[in-house]
Amino acid sequence: MDRLDGSAHLMLVSDLDLTMVDHDDGENLSLLRFNALWEAHYRQDSLLVFSTGRSPTIYKQLRKEKPLLIPDITIMSVGTEIVYGESMVHDDGWENYLNHKWDRGIVLEETAKFPELAFQSETEQRPHKISFFVEKFKAFAIMKALSERLEERGLDVKLIFSSGMALDVLPKGAGKGQALAYVLKKFKIDGKVPANTLVCGDSGNDAELFSVPDIYGVMVSNSQEELLQWHAENAKDNPKIIHATERCAAGIMQAIGKFGLGPNVSPRDIRDFQKCKVGIFSPGHEVVKLYLFYERWRRAEVEKSEHHMQSLRSVFYSLGIIVHPSGTEQSMHQCLDLMENLYGDKQGKQYRVWVDRVSSAQIGLDAWLVKFDKWESSGEERQCCLTTVLMSSQNMASDEYKWMHVHQTWLEGSESKSIWIL
């Protein structure tokens, strides 16, 4: 919550499964395109929020499987848990608020009277959420009867049906929309209301997000019937909510452009940065751009030419040092010599490079300290190093930063068994 000194330019709030994450995209290209856009253009002055039906356990599992960025805020378990930052600090005030007219034991007693309800896995049963599977054609009759019984028992609950088979029982004050409204209220109290908020979803448990006042919304093209039906009945005349023509993260980027919220062309969609000047001059953009070239060089997706290597060498200080995650030191130009010899070594392989948590601070007239997590994945293997770069912006006329010094340390458990150059 305190990462930004003032109000965020954009707070992007996205569901995960089949919204930010496309499970039909085996190489995660849509997600990686979004990652590059966010780190290059938005991380420095905006907030990323994930709002998911997943519990903490299976949310963390998804993070191990997909190249997800670290969000500023994570709303989990269909809006019943709010945590902040990488360390996932719980908002106890929110959880105390949800205790009003909620009794988990009574909910379990009453739901046991409906044999059609099958418990979801133990990980999905949370202090303020009880989750079932139910056949679609039986769901609404059961919801009506169950709601009446729980009200008779003195509880104030909400039942949410989504994905054509999932039924969640929550406190009345819970849900993705209420959790977002709570977060926005906290920002208002602190005088930091985001300039723009964009919510993104695909299923019934996302509908409440679109009901929050003064937001933009995008239903990705692959949205499910229950969300489209909700939109037709409740928001079809709202020009600030659109149904994208692109799937998942690509639909989110489409909405950013549609609403004029900022740049929406991912650096991954630019094949030649020298020919396509994007008018962006920032340390974050330089970091994203360099590691995209590094990936493309090793995948043989750029031409092997002396021109490319000369351009790359010009970005690095001739006497600069790179401290490898192992602790060994090499000159920057020695590392570039090694990189030159690795051209195409990942050709035809599932090899990707991305950066996360890019932050920069000006520490002198023309000096910048830039920090980020640099990730590489090759097949099933993933490694990450924490990277700090000292950059110089002396050569403003050429719109380039000079990399003066690089220091890398392994993220715990990430020691690489393969070649790690930069």
C-alpha positions as CSV (number, residue, x, y, z in Angstrom):
1,M,0.0,0.0,0.0
2,D,2.9,2.4,0.8
3,R,5.1,1.7,-2.3
4,L,3.9,4.9,-4.1
5,D,4.2,8.3,-2.5
6,G,1.0,9.6,-4.1
7,S,-2.0,8.3,-6.0
8,A,-1.5,5.6,-8.6
9,H,-1.9,6.6,-12.2
10,L,-3.7,3.3,-12.8
11,M,-4.8,0.5,-10.5
12,L,-5.4,-2.6,-12.6
13,V,-7.5,-5.2,-10.8
14,S,-7.5,-8.6,-12.6
15,D,-8.9,-12.1,-12.0
16,L,-6.3,-14.8,-12.7
17,D,-7.7,-18.0,-14.2
18,L,-8.7,-17.4,-17.8
19,T,-8.4,-13.6,-17.4
20,M,-4.7,-12.8,-16.7
21,V,-3.7,-16.4,-17.2
22,D,-4.7,-18.2,-20.3
23,H,-4.4,-21.9,-19.6
24,D,-4.7,-22.7,-23.3
25,D,-1.6,-20.7,-24.0
26,G,1.1,-23.3,-23.5
27,E,4.0,-20.8,-23.8
28,N,2.3,-18.0,-21.8
29,L,2.9,-15.5,-24.5
30,S,-0.1,-13.4,-23.7
31,L,0.9,-13.2,-20.1
32,L,4.5,-12.4,-20.9
33,R,3.4,-9.6,-23.3
34,F,1.4,-8.1,-20.4
35,N,4.4,-8.5,-18.0
36,A,6.7,-6.5,-20.4
37,L,4.1,-3.8,-20.8
38,W,3.6,-3.4,-17.1
39,E,7.2,-3.4,-16.1
40,A,8.2,-1.0,-18.9
41,H,5.4,1.5,-18.5
42,Y,3.4,1.1,-15.3
43,R,5.3,-0.5,-12.4
44,Q,6.9,2.8,-11.4
45,D,3.6,4.8,-10.8
46,S,0.7,2.3,-10.9
47,L,-0.7,-0.6,-8.8
48,L,-1.3,-4.2,-9.8
49,V,-4.0,-6.1,-7.9
50,F,-4.9,-9.8,-8.4
51,S,-8.4,-10.7,-7.4
52,T,-8.9,-14.5,-7.5
53,G,-11.2,-17.2,-6.3
54,R,-8.2,-19.2,-5.4
55,S,-7.1,-19.9,-1.8
56,P,-3.6,-18.9,-0.8
57,T,-2.4,-22.5,-1.3
58,I,-3.4,-22.9,-4.9
59,Y,-2.6,-19.3,-5.7
60,K,1.0,-20.0,-4.6
61,Q,0.9,-23.1,-6.7
62,L,-0.2,-21.1,-9.8
63,R,2.7,-18.7,-9.2
64,K,5.1,-21.7,-9.5
65,E,3.6,-22.8,-12.8
66,K,3.1,-19.4,-14.5
67,P,5.3,-16.3,-15.0
68,L,3.1,-14.1,-12.9
69,L,4.3,-10.7,-11.7
70,I,4.3,-10.0,-8.0
71,P,1.2,-7.8,-7.4
72,D,1.0,-4.9,-4.9
73,I,-2.3,-6.3,-3.5
74,T,-3.8,-9.8,-3.7
75,I,-7.4,-10.5,-3.0
76,M,-8.0,-14.2,-2.6
77,S,-10.7,-16.7,-1.8
78,V,-13.4,-14.8,-3.6
79,G,-12.8,-11.5,-1.8
80,T,-12.5,-13.0,1.8
81,E,-8.8,-12.4,2.2
82,I,-6.7,-9.3,1.3
83,V,-2.9,-9.4,1.6
84,Y,-0.3,-6.8,0.7
85,G,3.0,-7.1,-1.1
86,E,5.4,-9.9,-1.7
87,S,5.3,-11.0,1.9
88,M,1.5,-11.2,1.7
89,V,0.7,-9.3,4.9
90,H,-2.9,-10.0,5.9
91,D,-5.5,-7.2,6.4
92,D,-6.9,-8.2,9.8
93,G,-9.3,-5.4,9.8
94,W,-11.1,-6.8,6.7
95,E,-11.3,-10.3,8.2
96,N,-12.7,-8.9,11.5
97,Y,-15.3,-7.0,9.5
98,L,-16.4,-10.3,7.8
99,N,-17.3,-11.9,11.1
100,H,-20.5,-10.0,11.3
101,K,-23.5,-12.4,11.2
102,W,-21.2,-15.2,10.0
103,D,-20.9,-18.6,11.7
104,R,-19.0,-21.3,9.8
105,G,-20.4,-24.1,11.9
106,I,-24.0,-23.2,11.1
107,V,-23.2,-23.0,7.4
108,L,-21.7,-26.5,7.5
109,E,-24.7,-27.8,9.3
110,E,-27.2,-26.4,6.7
111,T,-25.2,-27.3,3.6
112,A,-24.9,-30.9,4.9
113,K,-28.7,-31.2,4.2
114,F,-28.1,-30.8,0.5
115,P,-26.5,-34.1,-0.8
116,E,-26.1,-32.5,-4.3
117,L,-23.3,-30.3,-2.9
118,A,-19.8,-31.8,-3.0
119,F,-17.0,-30.2,-1.1
120,Q,-14.2,-28.7,-3.1
121,S,-10.7,-29.6,-1.9
122,E,-9.7,-28.9,1.7
123,T,-7.4,-26.1,0.6
124,E,-10.4,-24.2,-0.7
125,Q,-12.2,-24.2,2.6
126,R,-11.3,-20.9,4.3
127,P,-12.4,-19.1,7.5
128,H,-14.9,-17.0,5.6
129,K,-15.5,-19.2,2.5
130,I,-17.0,-22.6,2.1
131,S,-16.8,-24.0,-1.4
132,F,-18.7,-26.8,-3.2
133,F,-19.2,-28.3,-6.6
134,V,-22.8,-28.6,-7.9
135,E,-24.4,-29.4,-11.2
136,K,-25.4,-26.3,-13.1
137,F,-29.1,-27.3,-13.6
138,K,-29.5,-27.8,-9.8
139,A,-27.5,-24.8,-8.6
140,F,-30.1,-22.0,-8.5
141,A,-32.8,-24.0,-6.8
142,I,-30.3,-25.1,-4.1
143,M,-29.0,-21.5,-3.7
144,K,-32.6,-20.2,-3.1
145,A,-33.4,-22.9,-0.5
146,L,-30.0,-22.7,1.2
147,S,-30.1,-18.9,1.4
148,E,-33.5,-19.0,3.1
149,R,-32.4,-21.6,5.7
150,L,-29.3,-19.6,6.6
151,E,-31.3,-16.4,7.0
152,E,-33.7,-18.3,9.3
153,R,-30.6,-19.3,11.4
154,G,-29.7,-15.6,11.8
155,L,-26.8,-15.4,9.3
156,D,-26.2,-12.8,6.6
157,V,-24.6,-14.7,3.7
158,K,-23.9,-14.5,0.0
159,L,-23.9,-17.4,-2.4
160,I,-21.9,-17.1,-5.6
161,F,-22.2,-19.5,-8.5
162,S,-19.4,-19.4,-11.1
163,S,-17.6,-21.4,-13.9
164,G,-20.8,-23.5,-14.4
165,M,-20.0,-25.7,-11.4
166,A,-18.6,-23.8,-8.4
167,L,-20.7,-22.6,-5.5
168,D,-19.2,-20.4,-2.7
169,V,-20.8,-19.5,0.5
170,L,-19.5,-16.2,2.0
171,P,-20.4,-13.6,4.5
172,K,-22.8,-11.0,3.0
173,G,-20.1,-8.3,3.2
174,A,-17.5,-10.4,1.3
175,G,-16.9,-10.8,-2.4
176,K,-14.5,-9.4,-5.0
177,G,-16.4,-6.2,-5.4
178,Q,-16.7,-5.5,-1.7
179,A,-13.0,-6.2,-1.1
180,L,-12.1,-3.8,-3.9
181,A,-14.4,-1.1,-2.5
182,Y,-12.7,-1.6,0.9
183,V,-9.3,-1.1,-0.6
184,L,-10.4,2.0,-2.4
185,K,-11.9,3.4,0.8
186,K,-8.5,2.9,2.5
187,F,-6.8,4.8,-0.3
188,K,-9.4,7.6,0.0
189,I,-8.7,7.9,3.8
190,D,-5.0,8.2,3.0
191,G,-5.7,10.8,0.2
192,K,-4.3,8.4,-2.4
193,V,-7.3,7.4,-4.6
194,P,-6.0,6.0,-7.9
195,A,-6.6,8.3,-10.9
196,N,-8.0,5.3,-12.8
197,T,-9.1,1.9,-11.9
198,L,-9.6,-0.9,-14.5
199,V,-11.2,-4.2,-13.4
200,C,-10.8,-7.4,-15.6
201,G,-12.7,-10.6,-15.4
202,D,-14.3,-13.6,-17.1
203,S,-16.7,-15.4,-14.8
204,G,-19.6,-15.0,-12.4
205,N,-17.5,-14.3,-9.3
206,D,-16.0,-11.3,-11.1
207,A,-19.4,-9.6,-11.7
208,E,-19.2,-7.6,-8.4
209,L,-16.0,-6.0,-9.6
210,F,-17.9,-4.3,-12.4
211,S,-20.4,-2.9,-9.9
212,V,-17.9,-0.8,-8.0
213,P,-18.5,2.9,-8.8
214,D,-16.2,5.0,-11.0
215,I,-14.2,2.2,-12.6
216,Y,-13.4,1.0,-16.1
217,G,-14.1,-2.7,-16.8
218,V,-13.2,-5.3,-19.4
219,M,-14.8,-8.7,-19.8
220,V,-12.2,-10.6,-21.8
221,S,-13.4,-12.2,-25.1
222,N,-13.5,-15.7,-23.6
223,S,-15.8,-14.6,-20.7
224,Q,-18.3,-17.2,-19.5
225,E,-22.1,-17.1,-20.0
226,E,-22.9,-16.1,-16.5
227,L,-20.8,-12.9,-16.6
228,L,-22.1,-11.9,-20.1
229,Q,-25.7,-12.5,-18.8
230,W,-25.0,-10.3,-15.8
231,H,-23.6,-7.6,-18.1
232,A,-26.7,-7.7,-20.4
233,E,-29.0,-7.4,-17.4
234,N,-27.1,-4.8,-15.4
235,A,-24.5,-2.8,-17.4
236,K,-25.2,-3.1,-21.1
237,D,-25.5,0.7,-21.4
238,N,-22.4,1.5,-19.5
239,P,-19.7,2.7,-22.0
240,K,-17.0,2.2,-19.3
241,I,-17.5,-1.6,-19.4
242,I,-16.5,-3.4,-22.6
243,H,-16.4,-7.0,-23.9
244,A,-13.0,-7.3,-25.5
245,T,-12.3,-9.1,-28.8
246,E,-9.0,-10.5,-27.4
247,R,-8.5,-13.4,-25.0
248,C,-7.2,-13.1,-21.4
249,A,-4.2,-10.7,-20.9
250,A,-4.4,-9.5,-24.5
251,G,-8.0,-8.4,-23.8
252,I,-6.7,-6.4,-20.8
253,M,-4.1,-4.6,-22.9
254,Q,-6.9,-3.9,-25.5
255,A,-9.0,-2.2,-22.8
256,I,-6.0,-0.1,-21.6
257,G,-5.9,1.3,-25.2
258,K,-9.6,1.6,-25.6
259,F,-10.0,3.7,-22.5
260,G,-6.9,5.8,-23.1
261,L,-5.4,4.8,-19.8
262,G,-1.8,4.8,-21.1
263,P,0.5,2.8,-23.5
264,N,-0.9,-0.6,-24.6
265,V,1.7,-1.8,-27.0
266,S,3.9,-4.4,-25.3
267,P,7.6,-4.2,-25.9
268,R,7.3,-7.8,-26.8
269,D,5.3,-6.7,-29.9
270,I,8.2,-4.5,-31.1
271,R,10.6,-6.5,-33.2
272,D,13.3,-3.8,-33.8
273,F,13.6,-1.0,-31.2
274,Q,16.2,0.8,-33.3
275,K,13.7,1.2,-36.1
276,C,10.6,1.8,-33.9
277,K,11.2,4.6,-31.5
278,V,8.5,4.5,-28.8
279,G,9.2,7.9,-27.2
280,I,9.8,6.3,-23.8
281,F,13.0,7.1,-21.9
282,S,13.0,5.4,-18.6
283,P,15.2,2.9,-16.7
284,G,12.3,0.4,-16.6
285,H,11.8,0.4,-20.3
286,E,15.6,0.0,-20.9
287,V,15.7,-3.0,-18.6
288,V,12.8,-4.7,-20.4
289,K,14.2,-3.9,-23.8
290,L,17.6,-5.3,-23.0
291,Y,16.4,-8.6,-21.7
292,L,14.0,-9.1,-24.6
293,F,16.9,-8.8,-26.9
294,Y,18.9,-11.2,-24.7
295,E,16.0,-13.8,-25.1
296,R,15.7,-13.2,-28.8
297,W,19.4,-13.6,-29.3
298,R,19.5,-16.9,-27.6
299,R,16.4,-18.1,-29.4
300,A,17.9,-16.9,-32.8
301,E,14.9,-14.6,-33.3
302,V,17.1,-11.7,-34.3
303,E,19.7,-11.7,-37.0
304,K,23.2,-12.7,-35.9
305,S,25.1,-9.6,-36.9
306,E,28.0,-7.4,-35.8
307,H,25.7,-4.5,-35.9
308,H,23.5,-5.9,-33.1
309,M,26.5,-6.7,-30.9
310,Q,28.0,-3.3,-31.4
311,S,24.7,-1.7,-30.5
312,L,24.6,-3.9,-27.3
313,R,28.2,-3.1,-26.4
314,S,27.5,0.7,-26.7
315,V,24.9,0.3,-23.9
316,F,27.5,-1.0,-21.4
317,Y,30.3,1.0,-19.9
318,S,33.7,-0.3,-21.2
319,L,35.2,-0.7,-17.8
320,G,32.0,-1.9,-16.1
321,I,31.8,-5.0,-13.9
322,I,29.1,-7.6,-13.6
323,V,29.0,-9.5,-10.3
324,H,27.5,-13.0,-11.2
325,P,25.0,-14.5,-8.7
326,S,27.8,-17.0,-7.8
327,G,29.9,-14.1,-6.5
328,T,32.4,-14.1,-9.4
329,E,33.2,-10.9,-11.2
330,Q,33.7,-10.3,-14.9
331,S,34.0,-7.3,-17.1
332,M,30.8,-6.4,-18.9
333,H,32.4,-6.9,-22.2
334,Q,33.6,-10.4,-21.3
335,C,30.0,-11.3,-20.5
336,L,29.0,-9.9,-23.9
337,D,31.6,-12.1,-25.6
338,L,30.1,-15.1,-23.9
339,M,26.7,-14.1,-24.9
340,E,27.7,-13.6,-28.6
341,N,28.9,-17.2,-28.6
342,L,25.5,-18.5,-27.3
343,Y,23.6,-17.3,-30.3
344,G,20.7,-19.7,-31.0
345,D,21.6,-22.1,-28.2
346,K,17.9,-22.0,-27.1
347,Q,16.4,-22.1,-30.6
348,G,13.3,-24.2,-30.8
349,K,13.1,-24.5,-27.0
350,Q,10.7,-23.1,-24.5
351,Y,13.1,-20.5,-23.2
352,R,11.8,-17.2,-21.9
353,V,13.2,-14.2,-20.0
354,W,11.2,-11.6,-18.1
355,V,11.7,-9.1,-15.3
356,D,9.6,-8.3,-12.3
357,R,9.4,-5.5,-9.6
358,V,11.4,-3.0,-11.6
359,S,12.1,0.1,-9.5
360,S,14.4,3.0,-10.1
361,A,15.7,5.9,-8.1
362,Q,17.7,8.9,-9.3
363,I,20.7,9.1,-7.0
364,G,22.6,11.8,-8.8
365,L,22.4,14.4,-11.5
366,D,22.7,11.6,-14.2
367,A,22.9,8.4,-12.0
368,W,20.1,5.9,-11.4
369,L,19.9,2.9,-9.2
370,V,17.6,0.3,-10.7
371,K,16.5,-2.9,-9.0
372,F,14.5,-5.8,-10.4
373,D,14.0,-9.6,-10.3
374,K,15.3,-11.2,-13.5
375,W,13.8,-14.6,-14.4
376,E,14.7,-17.2,-16.9
377,S,12.7,-20.4,-17.7
378,S,13.8,-23.2,-19.9
379,G,11.4,-26.1,-20.1
380,E,10.5,-27.0,-16.5
381,E,13.5,-25.2,-15.0
382,R,13.1,-21.7,-13.6
383,Q,15.7,-19.4,-12.0
384,C,15.6,-15.9,-10.6
385,C,18.2,-13.5,-9.4
386,L,17.8,-10.2,-7.6
387,T,19.5,-7.6,-9.8
388,T,20.8,-4.1,-9.0
389,V,22.1,-1.9,-11.8
390,L,23.9,1.4,-11.7
391,M,23.0,3.4,-14.8
392,S,24.0,6.7,-16.2
393,S,21.7,8.9,-18.3
394,Q,24.5,11.2,-19.6
395,N,23.8,10.5,-23.2
396,M,20.2,11.9,-23.3
397,A,20.5,12.8,-26.9
398,S,20.6,9.2,-28.0
399,D,17.8,8.2,-25.6
400,E,20.0,5.6,-24.0
401,Y,21.1,4.7,-20.5
402,K,24.6,3.4,-19.9
403,W,24.9,0.3,-17.7
404,M,27.8,1.1,-15.4
405,H,27.7,-1.8,-12.9
406,V,25.5,-4.9,-12.4
407,H,25.2,-7.0,-9.2
408,Q,23.2,-10.2,-9.0
409,T,22.3,-12.6,-6.2
410,W,20.3,-15.8,-6.5
411,L,16.8,-15.8,-5.1
412,E,16.7,-18.6,-2.5
413,G,16.4,-22.0,-4.2
414,S,17.2,-20.6,-7.7
415,E,20.8,-21.6,-8.2
416,S,21.1,-22.3,-11.9
417,K,22.2,-25.6,-13.3
418,S,22.4,-24.0,-16.8
419,I,24.4,-21.1,-18.3
420,W,23.7,-17.7,-16.6
421,I,25.3,-14.8,-18.4
422,L,23.5,-11.5,-17.7
